Structure formats: structure tokens, C-alpha cells
Amino acid sequence: MVKAYRNLHRFRPGGPFRAWLLRIVTNESSNRRRSAGRRAQLALRVRSERSSGDTALSPEEFAVAHERQQMLAGAISRLPAIDQRVIALRWFAELSEAEMATALDCAPGTVKSRSARALERLRRELGEGSND
């Protein structure tokens, strides 16, 4: 948030503020990941957000849901960084294709193709993990 505040003068009036802000967050996330030498664990955030709604689950259902989340988190963490960003922006942040194009600094058509490729890679990763 401090970085966004310091760069507020760079925001184009009339542009989508949310996408601009998420682009800053995306870039900062990439920088931190590179410096730390490891990939972000996206599913940890998802798990913490969903855990409040999972209180009605039985212990067995909760264990199955937790195992699925762990499998998904592992599969996402093995994807290339751009695929992780696309998945995070589309399905975790729930951005539209236009907002994603702004956040990723690319054309909307590029967002569509990156999304399709990221989902295909994720499906393959999940398919390989379930055969072990």
C-alpha cells in the first residue's frame, strides 16, 4: 500500500484503479518471490478465507476439503510464475479479463490465451499428482 501511495501520481485519471493497484501488488509479489528464491503459496490464503465458511463441515468432509486444497496449492506452486499470476488474478482476486489485461500489462486476447494455457497446465499437474 505504501508503494501505491508513493506512486499515486502515476495513476491515470479515469483508468481502473483496482487493476492499477493489483498490478503494483503483482509486481511487488514477483520481486519478493525472486529475492526469496521460492514461489508464493496461493492456497494458504484461499484456505484461510474459506476456513470460516467450513465450520459446518463434518471432520471427514473437512479433511477431504483440506487435502484437495493442499493438492491444488501444490499443483499451483509447481506452475510457472506467469501461470500462477493468471490463476491468482482470475480465480482468487476474481478480476475480469479487462482488469487482468491492465494488471498484467497485456492485450485482452493475451489474457485469454494465458488463462487457457494456465488452466491446461494446472489440469495436467493435477492429473499427474492424482496418478501417484
Steps between C-alpha positions, in 0.01 A plus 500: 500500500791733570637439152160579347475818706846612391413436135150645507619781271551233230137388507313608186179681593203313361686169492395196705650559845458140621691358205775763540534416868504126432771551241717659769423209733578249223833663420597526865406138553722397210788701640468341843472152355815550296698635795383220729566233240165327547150507360202652679259264674168627363289229652590606854302818448212308346497255787491776761219681314290187464563355845247737655229356273605138560384489863187301402706221340537168673855401598515260203377764255743753641790253463406430136463873425834571667671226299356641176619848591848367571507317166386815321755714683777258412396487135480880476839541666658278234368716214707774336473841668287651220248214531486554876430871445227432245328248727530728802359803320214314331381252760626633832471876439205444259613761247336535162707443186524877447624555856749216460627654175572822688658321796719284275570781253388299197217481248166338595561230240829418669314463829266246339785293360704518822193396701435203273864390515517543877186292551628228268833487686315490832279215376808306388671568832197378693466197274864402556463547875191278521675208326773471767 
